[in-house]
Each structure stands twice: as structure tokens, then as C-alpha cells.
């Protein structure tokens, strides 16, 4: 699986190679802090929009900034390996920053896929994607799963046992 994980600096070359091969590039991103069924469904939905699915995984620093104290649960490399293990995923890249804007500029995907907790109008990188000639698609099932809720349930059950 580690051959699916590419260094951030190689993203422009990956995008160029995939385009030369005539492949439609789909991009999805997230923290993937505790991989759950919602993530799997999201990435399977994203894969349906391209011939190659590239997934951006937020760095440890960006997860901490986005999610708060105690996060991430797993280091970026472990999260990237879990995502790379999914059949629907072709490549994974770890990136810094609150959004995937830089990766999008370098990869130049045909489509950026976001989960159902977004609408096309609320996707933070929408203007960047469209300026590059791409489109934004909302994919996956309704947002009824979250790492935060899973952690809260684990804590609740742990308290019940005490």
C-alpha cells in the first residue's frame, strides 16, 4: 500500500502523468482520523467520478488546528496507509493547511469530491477547482457518521463500565 502514498512534491508530476495517460482525475480529501464506514462510502463515491482517485490526507498539524486538542488520534502516515488500503483509492498525499487548495493547484483534477456535509456552494476550494477547469461534486451518504460521535460513544461506554 505504501506505493500508493506519494510525496507532496510529486503531485504536479502525478497530475501531468495521469492527464497524459488520458485518465480523468478525481480528488477527495479529509482528516480520516478514525476510518469509518462514512469515509469508505465517501471515497467509493468519489472514485465513481474519475479513472484515478487521488486522496489528500490532512497533516497532523492541520488536523490539530481543525479538530482541536487531542487530535489527531493517529499520525498522518498511519492515516494515509489506511486510506491507501482501500480498493477505490489510487494515490494518497499528505498535505498541510486548512484546505487542499495547494494540492488542487498542483494536481489540477477534473473533479473535486466533497462529502454531504457540504453543498456545492460551501466547498472552500470551489473557486480554485473551477478556475482550473474542474467541477465540484458532492458524494457519499448522508453525514450520519463522524469520528467525534464514535469517540463520544467509546467514552460513554467506558464510563458505563466504571
FENBEL-V507778 format. One record per backbone hydrogen bond with DSSP energy under -1.0 kcal/mol. NH is the residue of the N-H (numbers start at 1). CO is the residue of the C=O. If there is no record, write none. Layout:
nh->NH co->CO
nh->NH co->CO
This chain:
nh->4 co->1
nh->6 co->92
nh->10 co->7
nh->11 co->8
nh->14 co->10
nh->15 co->11
nh->16 co->12
nh->17 co->13
nh->18 co->14
nh->19 co->15
nh->20 co->16
nh->21 co->17
nh->22 co->19
nh->23 co->18
nh->26 co->52
nh->27 co->111
nh->28 co->54
nh->30 co->56
nh->40 co->36
nh->41 co->37
nh->42 co->38
nh->43 co->39
nh->44 co->40
nh->45 co->41
nh->46 co->42
nh->47 co->43
nh->49 co->46
nh->50 co->47
nh->51 co->24
nh->52 co->24
nh->54 co->26
nh->55 co->91
nh->56 co->28
nh->57 co->93
nh->58 co->30
nh->59 co->95
nh->63 co->59
nh->64 co->60
nh->65 co->61
nh->66 co->62
nh->67 co->63
nh->68 co->64
nh->71 co->68
nh->79 co->75
nh->80 co->76
nh->81 co->77
nh->82 co->78
nh->83 co->79
nh->84 co->80
nh->85 co->81
nh->86 co->83
nh->89 co->86
nh->90 co->53
nh->91 co->53
nh->92 co->4
nh->93 co->55
nh->95 co->57
nh->104 co->100
nh->105 co->101
nh->106 co->102
nh->107 co->103
nh->108 co->104
nh->110 co->25
nh->111 co->25
nh->112 co->135
nh->113 co->27
nh->114 co->137
nh->118 co->115
nh->122 co->119
nh->126 co->123
nh->129 co->125
nh->130 co->126
nh->131 co->127
nh->132 co->128
nh->133 co->130
nh->134 co->129
nh->135 co->110
nh->137 co->112
nh->139 co->114
nh->144 co->142
nh->150 co->146
nh->151 co->147
nh->152 co->148
nh->153 co->149
nh->154 co->150
nh->155 co->151
nh->156 co->152
nh->157 co->153
nh->158 co->154
nh->159 co->155
nh->160 co->156
nh->161 co->157
